[in-house]
């Protein structure tokens, strides 16, 4: 019985640690929600979260070009 508990205590962190590490790219941000409520913003780099409790949603923050129709402009000298 003690052997089984000891093995579980030893192996549990081996399964939890990989799920708690989040690596954010420089062009992204991570929004952390704990139980569905906003908690914080993850900056680029290595971040740690609590697995199962925290949910990370990734957002792309790169600028995008938009096509704009040409517009007629009335100037002061017109």
Residue, then its C-alpha position, 0 to 999 in steps of 0.5 A: x500500500x505504501x509503495x503504491x502511494x509512493x509511486x503515485x506521489x513520485x509520478x504525479x508531478x511527471x504528468x502535471x509539469x508538462x501541462x503547466x508550461x506554456x510557451x508564447x510566441x513574440x507575435x501572440x499573447x495568452x489570455x488566462x481564464x480561471x474557471x471562466x473568468x479573466x485572470x491575466x495576460x501571458x507575455x511572450x516567453x516561458x509561462x506557468x499555469x495551473x493545469x485543468x483549472x486555468x485555460x489559456x486562449x491564444x491571441x494573434x497581435x500582428x498588424x494586418x492590412x485592410x483594403x480601403x476604397x478610394x475616397x474623394x477629399x474636399x480640400x481647402x484650396x478646392 
